[in-house]
Each structure stands twice: as C-alpha cells, then as structure tokens.
Amino acid sequence: MPEAERSRAPKMEPMFLPDVEHKPKPGPYADLIRGMRERASEYPQIWHLFAYLPKATEHLARFTQEIMRGPGPVAPGIRELIAAYTSSRNQCPF
C-alpha cells in the first residue's frame, strides 16, 4: 500500500497477519477496503481475509448474508441488533 494511502487510512489496530492486511487480491473486497480507507472510515477487518483469499472465502460471505438477510422468524434488523450487541460484548468494533 502506498504511503499516501496509509496516511489516510483510519487508525485501526493492525492485524496480526500483515500479509493478509497489506496484500489483497483484486476484487470487490479490495475495492471496499480501498474506498473505506479513502474516506478514513473504519470497516470490518475480516474484509482483509476476504480480499486476501477471495475464492476460499466467497462461501463465507454468501453464508453470512443469507443468515443475516434471508427469510427467517427473526427480522433482519433484530439480527443486526443481536450481532452488534454480541460484537460489543466481545469488544469487537463491528
């Protein structure tokens, strides 16, 4: 990542896997990360794994979307609230 891009990046804790964080493969998650950094916004760090190994993680992204947005007895907004509460209890920023 160029130094100018690093200086605009939000002040998030670095990952313990620098290659995963700094060597994304081209694709939608690399684009999302770049866009969030350009806006100096925080983003879920799991995106780095999705960008680093896009083929290996595409099923996980689809699974997550289906669980959070697919049909079910609990409304998607309540699912998001439960996830946000759980993340907060785990001291996770997303």
C-alpha positions as CSV (number, residue, x, y, z in Angstrom):
1,M,0.0,0.0,0.0
2,P,1.4,3.4,-0.9
3,E,2.4,5.7,2.0
4,A,-0.2,8.3,1.0
5,E,-2.9,5.7,1.3
6,R,-1.6,4.5,4.7
7,S,-1.7,8.1,6.0
8,R,-5.4,8.4,5.0
9,A,-6.3,5.0,6.5
10,P,-8.3,5.1,9.7
11,K,-6.4,4.4,12.9
12,M,-7.5,0.9,13.4
13,E,-5.5,-1.7,15.3
14,P,-3.2,-3.6,13.0
15,M,-3.9,-7.2,12.3
16,F,-1.6,-10.0,13.4
17,L,-1.3,-11.1,9.8
18,P,0.4,-8.3,7.9
19,D,0.4,-10.1,4.5
20,V,-3.3,-10.6,4.8
21,E,-3.8,-7.0,5.7
22,H,-1.5,-5.5,3.1
23,K,-1.6,-7.8,0.1
24,P,-5.2,-8.1,-1.1
25,K,-6.0,-9.7,-4.4
26,P,-8.1,-7.7,-7.0
27,G,-11.8,-8.0,-6.3
28,P,-14.8,-6.4,-4.6
29,Y,-13.4,-6.6,-1.1
30,A,-10.1,-5.0,-2.1
31,D,-12.2,-2.2,-3.7
32,L,-14.3,-1.9,-0.5
33,I,-11.2,-1.6,1.7
34,R,-9.7,1.0,-0.6
35,G,-12.9,3.1,-0.6
36,M,-13.2,3.0,3.2
37,R,-9.6,4.0,3.6
38,E,-10.0,6.8,1.2
39,R,-12.9,8.1,3.4
40,A,-10.8,7.4,6.5
41,S,-13.7,5.1,7.7
42,E,-13.4,2.0,9.9
43,Y,-14.5,-1.2,8.4
44,P,-14.7,-4.9,9.4
45,Q,-11.2,-6.3,9.3
46,I,-12.5,-9.7,8.1
47,W,-12.7,-7.9,4.7
48,H,-8.9,-8.3,4.6
49,L,-9.3,-12.1,4.7
50,F,-12.0,-11.9,2.1
51,A,-9.7,-9.8,-0.1
52,Y,-6.6,-12.0,0.5
53,L,-8.3,-15.3,-0.3
54,P,-11.4,-14.4,-2.4
55,K,-12.1,-17.9,-3.7
56,A,-11.7,-19.5,-0.3
57,T,-13.9,-17.0,1.5
58,E,-16.7,-16.4,-1.0
59,H,-18.9,-19.1,0.6
60,L,-18.5,-17.5,4.0
61,A,-19.6,-14.1,2.6
62,R,-22.7,-15.8,1.0
63,F,-23.4,-17.7,4.2
64,T,-23.2,-14.5,6.3
65,Q,-25.6,-12.6,4.0
66,E,-28.1,-15.5,4.0
67,I,-28.0,-15.8,7.8
68,M,-28.4,-12.0,8.3
69,R,-30.8,-11.1,5.5
70,G,-32.5,-14.3,4.4
71,P,-36.0,-15.4,5.4
72,G,-36.4,-16.4,9.0
73,P,-38.5,-16.0,12.1
74,V,-36.4,-13.0,13.3
75,A,-36.4,-9.8,11.3
76,P,-33.1,-8.8,9.7
77,G,-32.9,-5.6,11.8
78,I,-33.2,-7.6,15.0
79,R,-30.5,-10.0,13.7
80,E,-28.2,-7.0,13.2
81,L,-29.0,-5.7,16.7
82,I,-28.1,-9.1,18.2
83,A,-24.9,-9.2,16.1
84,A,-24.0,-5.6,17.2
85,Y,-24.6,-6.4,20.9
86,T,-22.6,-9.6,20.7
87,S,-19.7,-7.7,19.0
88,S,-19.9,-5.0,21.6
89,R,-19.7,-7.6,24.4
90,N,-16.7,-9.2,22.6
91,Q,-15.0,-5.7,22.3
92,C,-15.2,-6.0,18.5
93,P,-15.6,-2.8,16.6
94,F,-18.2,-4.0,14.1
